[in-house]
Amino acid sequence: MTLLEFYRNKSFWFIDKIKGGKVAYYFSLLNKYDNSDISEKEVEEFQNDELKRLLCHARETVPFYQKYDSDVLVDWPVVNKLVIRSNYSAFRSSSYKDDELIHMSTSGSTGTPFESLQNVEKKKSVNAETLFYNGKTGFRIGRRIIYLRSVVTETQKSRLQQFAQNIYLLDCTDLSDKGIEEKLNFIKKYSKHCGAMMMGYSSTLDAFRMYFERNGYEKAKECNLYGVVGGSTMLYDETRKVIENAFGCRCFSRYANEENGFLGQDDKENNVFIMNRVNYITEVLKFEKDEPTEIGELGRIVITDLRNYSMPMIRYDTGDVGAWVKVKGSERLAIGNFGGRSIDMIFNSEGEAVSPHSISTAMWKFKNVLQYQFAQIGNNKYEMRLNVVDSFVAENELLHELKSIVGQNANISIKYYDEIPVLASGKRRYIVNEYGANRK
């Protein structure tokens, strides 16, 4: 840690302390209940106490939940993005004013754009999650992070913000060989002297893997990374292996979303996610009914967020698929067989790989889109499938956004649906390649 990073660290914890020490408090809870020495009974008692407080608050202040008087979680309804969007005001707690809330927007990894609200204390618990799970890679507050993501207005940080937070955003839209080499030069520049942790979409790491397989590791040699984290989609074992060989550090897979936070992260076993039990209760339910699955049986991942009091998300169907599995050497269960948010790699009009997330971030501004699916159906031929409110979307603006990603000469059609089709597993793909599958 450099001297400047040391001062960032001390300043962060000092400011947190004078503001009530909430980040430190939630960080200490994560440390305590993630410990393998703690019994499952202790965890269950802790969760039950937190749950009772949340359910009491929800029935007293949230219109949607006022008729539910049980303290037993399974007596409450399973909800999803569409249910919340359709009853948005009814999910808001009367205890919070608009100017007290933080708006969290997501394009909808399953093709359903969504905005949720968070109270300040919920946001501080997410800050603690960030520090805790990043800490497993060797990160400490103040150290540098390089964040590979699609950079749009909603996610852009000024140079001053990036310097102050020591978080450097790297736009992952261009995944051609030239684009990846530019990114490697950026990583080298910003990690060479102080080291850095890198975070990115797993699909972006897939593109790096394909590049390294074609061109070798030479361009990564001077990159000084101490940890890499992939998220949003499945991190394949081969991709993990290549990334670890290229950068000489461990690569983790994380399970998180915008509307809740850090739900889990793998550790000793690839893609076996040790779930965050301090801030969430996790269920895996059958596809056809709201009943728990058996261990090893694939089902819907349903989350109860114990910290969001402004817009309680109780038994929230994330749209993700997984199964409970046993953790080796422990009585603890984890999420494995993770179906995640299944997406394909698509290619622009020049035949170069395009980050699927550049499509999803472009969809943030189209608030009346309920669901979407972007398909590559031919060479330079694409189709945007939409389920919208009031049968209207700004088509010219949408086409402009899409062509800026896949090419100005791209042939893009727009089609409207009452419901975007789902896979047999119950998952909806928001990016599909129906032409030539995934080329390498």
C-alpha positions in Angstrom: 0.0 0.0 0.0 1.4 3.4 -1.0 1.4 6.4 1.3 -1.5 7.9 -0.6 -3.4 4.7 -0.4 -2.7 4.6 3.3 -4.2 8.0 3.8 -7.3 7.1 1.7 -7.8 4.1 4.0 -7.5 6.1 7.2 -9.7 8.9 5.9 -12.4 6.5 4.9 -12.7 4.8 8.3 -12.4 8.2 10.1 -15.3 9.6 8.1 -17.4 6.5 8.6 -16.8 6.8 12.4 -17.9 10.3 12.7 -21.0 9.4 10.6 -22.0 6.7 13.0 -19.7 3.8 12.0 -22.3 1.9 10.0 -19.9 0.6 7.4 -17.6 -0.7 10.1 -20.6 -2.3 11.9 -21.8 -4.2 8.9 -18.2 -5.2 8.0 -17.8 -6.7 11.5 -21.0 -8.7 11.1 -19.8 -10.1 7.8 -16.5 -11.1 9.4 -18.3 -12.7 12.3 -20.9 -14.7 10.4 -18.7 -15.7 7.4 -16.4 -17.5 9.9 -16.4 -21.3 9.5 -16.2 -21.6 13.3 -19.7 -20.2 13.8 -22.6 -22.7 14.1 -25.5 -22.9 11.7 -27.8 -22.5 14.7 -26.2 -19.1 15.5 -26.6 -18.0 11.9 -30.2 -19.0 11.9 -31.0 -17.2 15.1 -29.3 -14.0 13.8 -31.3 -14.2 10.5 -34.6 -14.8 12.3 -34.1 -11.7 14.5 -33.3 -9.6 11.5 -36.2 -11.0 9.5 -38.8 -10.3 12.2 -37.7 -6.6 12.3 -38.0 -6.4 8.5 -41.4 -8.1 8.3 -42.8 -5.9 11.1 -41.6 -2.8 9.3 -43.0 -4.0 5.9 -46.5 -4.7 7.2 -46.7 -1.4 9.0 -45.3 0.9 6.4 -45.4 -0.8 2.9 -48.9 -0.9 1.3 -48.2 -4.1 -0.7 -47.4 -6.0 2.5 -50.0 -4.6 4.9 -52.2 -7.7 4.8 -49.4 -10.2 5.7 -49.3 -10.6 9.5 -47.2 -13.8 9.7 -43.6 -13.8 11.0 -42.9 -16.9 8.9 -41.1 -16.1 5.6 -42.8 -18.8 3.5 -46.2 -17.2 4.3 -45.2 -14.1 2.3 -45.5 -13.9 -1.5 -42.7 -14.4 -4.0 -42.3 -11.3 -6.1 -40.2 -10.3 -9.1 -39.2 -7.3 -11.2 -42.5 -7.2 -13.1 -44.6 -7.4 -9.9 -42.6 -4.6 -8.3 -42.7 -2.4 -11.4 -46.5 -3.0 -11.8 -47.0 -1.9 -8.1 -44.1 0.5 -7.7 -45.7 3.0 -5.3 -47.2 0.1 -3.2 -43.7 -1.3 -2.5 -42.4 2.0 -1.1 -42.2 2.5 2.6 -44.0 5.5 4.0 -41.1 6.0 6.5 -38.8 7.5 3.9 -39.0 10.7 1.8 -37.7 10.9 -1.7 -34.7 13.0 -0.9 -33.5 10.3 1.6 -33.4 7.6 -1.0 -30.8 6.3 -3.5 -32.0 5.2 -6.9 -30.5 2.0 -8.2 -31.0 1.4 -12.0 -30.3 -1.8 -13.8 -30.9 -2.7 -17.4 -32.2 -6.0 -16.2 -29.8 -8.9 -16.7 -32.7 -11.1 -17.6 -34.1 -8.6 -20.0 -36.3 -6.6 -17.6 -35.1 -3.1 -17.0 -35.7 -2.1 -13.3 -35.2 0.7 -10.8 -35.1 0.1 -7.1 -34.8 2.4 -4.1 -32.4 2.1 -1.2 -32.2 3.8 2.2 -28.9 5.2 3.3 -28.3 2.4 5.8 -28.9 -0.2 3.1 -26.3 1.6 1.0 -23.8 1.5 3.8 -24.3 -2.3 4.2 -23.5 -2.6 0.5 -20.4 -0.6 1.0 -19.4 -3.0 3.7 -20.1 -6.0 1.4 -17.8 -4.4 -1.3 -15.0 -4.1 1.2 -15.5 -7.6 2.6 -15.7 -9.5 -0.6 -13.0 -7.5 -2.4 -10.9 -8.1 0.7 -10.8 -11.8 -0.2 -8.7 -10.9 -3.2 -6.2 -8.9 -1.1 -7.9 -5.6 -1.5 -8.0 -3.0 1.4 -9.9 0.3 1.3 -7.7 2.8 -0.4 -6.0 0.4 -2.8 -6.5 0.7 -6.5 -9.4 -1.0 -8.5 -9.6 -1.2 -12.2 -13.2 -1.7 -13.2 -13.9 -3.1 -16.7 -17.5 -2.2 -17.6 -19.6 -0.5 -20.2 -19.3 3.2 -19.4 -22.4 5.3 -20.0 -23.6 8.5 -18.5 -25.2 6.7 -15.5 -21.9 5.0 -14.6 -19.4 7.6 -15.7 -17.0 9.0 -13.0 -15.0 12.2 -13.5 -11.2 12.0 -13.4 -11.3 13.7 -10.0 -13.7 11.1 -8.7 -11.6 8.2 -10.1 -8.5 9.6 -8.4 -10.2 10.3 -5.1 -11.7 6.8 -4.9 -8.7 5.2 -6.6 -11.2 3.4 -8.9 -10.4 3.6 -12.6 -13.2 2.7 -15.1 -12.2 1.0 -18.3 -14.8 0.8 -21.0 -15.2 -2.8 -22.2 -17.3 -2.1 -25.3 -14.6 -2.8 -27.8 -13.4 -6.4 -27.4 -11.5 -6.7 -30.7 -7.8 -7.7 -30.5 -6.9 -4.0 -30.8 -9.4 -3.1 -28.1 -8.1 -5.7 -25.7 -4.5 -4.6 -26.3 -5.5 -1.0 -25.5 -7.0 -2.3 -22.3 -3.9 -4.3 -21.4 -1.8 -1.1 -21.8 -4.2 0.8 -19.5 -4.0 -2.0 -16.9 -0.2 -1.9 -17.1 -0.1 1.8 -16.7 -2.4 2.0 -13.7 -1.2 -1.1 -11.9 2.6 -1.2 -12.5 3.8 0.8 -9.5 1.1 0.2 -6.9 -0.7 -3.1 -7.9 -4.4 -3.2 -8.5 -7.4 -5.5 -8.3 -9.5 -5.9 -11.5 -13.2 -6.4 -11.7 -15.2 -7.1 -14.8 -18.0 -9.0 -16.5 -17.2 -12.7 -16.9 -18.1 -12.3 -20.6 -15.4 -9.7 -20.9 -12.9 -12.1 -19.3 -14.0 -14.7 -21.9 -12.9 -12.2 -24.6 -9.6 -11.8 -22.8 -9.2 -15.6 -22.7 -9.8 -15.9 -26.4 -7.3 -13.1 -27.1 -4.6 -14.8 -24.9 -5.3 -18.2 -26.6 -4.7 -16.6 -30.0 -1.8 -14.3 -29.1 -0.1 -15.6 -25.9 0.5 -13.8 -22.6 3.2 -11.4 -23.7 1.0 -8.2 -23.5 0.0 -9.1 -19.9 3.5 -9.5 -18.5 3.9 -6.1 -16.9 0.3 -5.9 -15.5 0.6 -5.9 -11.7 -2.7 -7.4 -10.5 -3.2 -9.1 -7.2 -6.7 -10.3 -7.8 -9.4 -10.5 -10.6 -13.1 -10.8 -10.0 -15.7 -11.8 -12.7 -19.4 -11.4 -12.3 -22.8 -11.0 -13.9 -22.5 -14.3 -15.9 -20.9 -17.7 -15.5 -17.1 -17.6 -15.1 -16.1 -20.7 -17.0 -13.2 -22.8 -15.6 -11.1 -22.5 -18.7 -11.5 -18.7 -18.7 -10.5 -18.6 -15.0 -7.4 -20.7 -15.7 -6.2 -18.6 -18.6 -6.8 -15.3 -16.7 -4.9 -16.7 -13.7 -2.0 -17.7 -15.9 -2.0 -14.4 -17.7 -2.0 -12.1 -14.7 -0.4 -14.4 -12.1 -3.1 -14.0 -9.5 -6.3 -15.7 -8.3 -9.5 -15.1 -10.2 -12.8 -15.2 -8.3 -16.4 -15.4 -9.4 -18.9 -13.2 -7.7 -22.7 -13.3 -7.5 -24.2 -9.8 -7.2 -26.8 -7.5 -8.7 -27.6 -3.8 -8.7 -30.9 -3.9 -6.8 -29.6 -5.9 -3.8 -25.8 -6.0 -3.6 -23.2 -8.7 -3.1 -25.0 -12.0 -2.7 -22.1 -14.4 -2.6 -18.6 -15.3 -4.0 -16.8 -18.5 -4.7 -13.7 -19.5 -2.7 -12.0 -22.9 -2.8 -14.4 -24.5 -5.3 -15.0 -22.8 -8.7 -18.6 -21.4 -9.0 -19.7 -22.7 -5.7 -21.0 -19.5 -4.1 -20.6 -19.0 -0.4 -23.7 -16.8 0.2 -23.9 -13.6 2.2 -26.0 -14.6 5.2 -25.6 -11.4 7.1 -27.7 -9.2 4.7 -29.8 -11.8 2.8 -31.8 -14.9 3.3 -31.5 -17.2 0.2 -34.1 -19.7 -1.0 -34.0 -22.0 -4.0 -37.5 -22.7 -5.2 -39.0 -25.1 -7.8 -39.7 -23.6 -11.3 -43.4 -24.5 -11.3 -44.3 -23.7 -7.7 -43.1 -21.7 -4.7 -41.7 -24.7 -2.9 -38.1 -25.4 -1.8 -35.9 -27.7 -4.0 -34.0 -30.6 -2.7 -30.2 -30.3 -2.4 -28.7 -30.5 -5.9 -32.0 -29.8 -7.6 -32.0 -26.8 -10.0 -34.4 -24.0 -9.2 -35.1 -20.3 -8.9 -32.8 -18.2 -6.7 -35.1 -16.1 -4.4 -33.6 -13.5 -2.1 -34.9 -11.6 1.0 -32.9 -8.4 1.5 -32.6 -7.8 5.2 -31.3 -4.3 4.9 -33.5 -2.5 2.4 -36.3 -0.8 4.5 -37.2 1.9 1.9 -38.4 -0.7 -0.7 -38.4 -4.1 1.0 -37.6 -6.9 -1.3 -39.0 -9.9 0.5 -38.8 -13.3 -1.4 -37.5 -11.5 -4.5 -37.1 -13.8 -7.5 -33.8 -12.7 -9.0 -34.4 -14.4 -12.3 -31.3 -16.5 -11.7 -31.0 -20.3 -11.6 -29.0 -22.5 -9.3 -29.0 -25.3 -6.7 -28.0 -25.8 -3.1 -24.8 -27.9 -2.8 -22.8 -29.0 0.1 -19.5 -27.2 0.9 -16.6 -29.5 1.3 -15.5 -29.9 4.9 -18.4 -27.9 6.2 -22.1 -28.2 7.2 -22.8 -25.0 5.3 -24.7 -25.0 2.0 -23.7 -22.9 -1.0 -25.2 -22.1 -4.4 -23.8 -24.2 -7.2 -24.9 -25.4 -10.7 -25.3 -21.7 -11.3 -27.2 -21.0 -14.4 -26.7 -17.3 -13.9 -27.8 -15.0 -16.6 -27.1 -16.9 -19.7 -25.9 -14.8 -22.6 -24.1 -15.3 -26.0 -21.2 -13.4 -27.5 -22.3 -11.2 -30.4 -20.2 -9.6 -33.2 -20.3 -6.2 -34.8 -20.5 -5.4 -38.5 -16.7 -5.8 -38.8 -16.8 -9.3 -37.2 -15.3 -8.1 -33.9 -16.6 -9.3 -30.6 -18.8 -6.8 -28.8 -19.4 -6.8 -25.0 -23.0 -7.9 -24.4 -23.2 -5.4 -21.6 -22.8 -2.5 -24.0 -26.3 -3.5 -25.2 -27.7 -3.7 -21.7 -26.3 -0.4 -20.6 -27.7 1.3 -23.7 -31.2 0.1 -22.6 -31.1 2.0 -19.3 -32.7 5.1 -20.8 -35.7 3.4 -22.3 -37.9 3.3 -19.2 -41.0 2.0 -20.9 -39.3 -1.3 -21.9 -40.5 -4.1 -19.8 -38.4 -6.8 -21.4 -35.9 -7.0 -24.3 -33.8 -9.5 -26.2 -31.2 -8.5 -28.7 -30.4 -11.2 -31.3 -27.7 -11.5 -33.9 -29.6 -13.4 -36.7 -27.1 -13.1 -39.5 -23.9 -11.5 -40.7 -24.4 -7.8 -39.9 -28.1 -8.6 -39.2 -29.7 -8.1 -35.8 -33.2 -8.1 -34.2 -34.3 -6.2 -31.1 -37.3 -7.9 -29.5 -39.3 -5.7 -27.1 -42.1 -6.0 -24.6 -43.0 -2.4 -23.8 -45.5 -0.3 -21.9 -48.1 1.5 -24.1 -46.8 -0.2 -27.3 -44.3 2.6 -27.8 -40.5 3.1 -27.8 -38.4 5.8 -29.3 -37.3 3.6 -32.2 -35.0 6.2 -33.9 -33.1 6.8 -30.7 -32.9 3.1 -30.0 -31.5 2.3 -33.4 -29.0 5.1 -33.0 -27.8 3.6 -29.7 -27.6 0.1 -31.2 -25.8 1.2 -34.3 -23.2 3.0 -32.3 -22.4 -0.4 -30.8 -22.6 -2.9 -33.7 -21.9 -0.6 -36.6 -23.6 2.3 -38.5 -24.2 0.0 -41.5 -25.8 -2.7 -39.3 -29.2 -4.0 -40.4 -31.3 -3.9 -37.3 -35.1 -4.6 -37.1 -37.4 -4.1 -34.1 -40.1 -6.5 -33.2 -42.7 -6.3 -30.4 -43.9 -9.1 -28.2 -46.4 -9.6 -25.4 -43.8 -11.7 -23.6 -40.1 -12.5 -24.5 -39.7 -16.3 -24.7 -37.8 -18.1 -21.9 -35.6 -21.1 -22.0 -36.7 -24.5 -20.8 -34.8 -23.8 -17.5 -37.0 -20.7 -16.9 -34.2 -18.3 -17.8 -34.6 -15.5 -20.3 -31.6 -14.6 -22.5 -31.3 -11.0 -23.1 -28.5 -11.4 -25.7 -28.6 -14.3 -28.1 -26.5 -15.2 -31.1 -28.6 -17.2 -33.6 -26.1 -16.9 -36.3 -22.9 -19.1 -36.2 -23.3 -19.5 -32.4 -20.3 -18.2 -30.5 -17.3 -17.9 -32.7 -13.8 -17.9 -31.3 
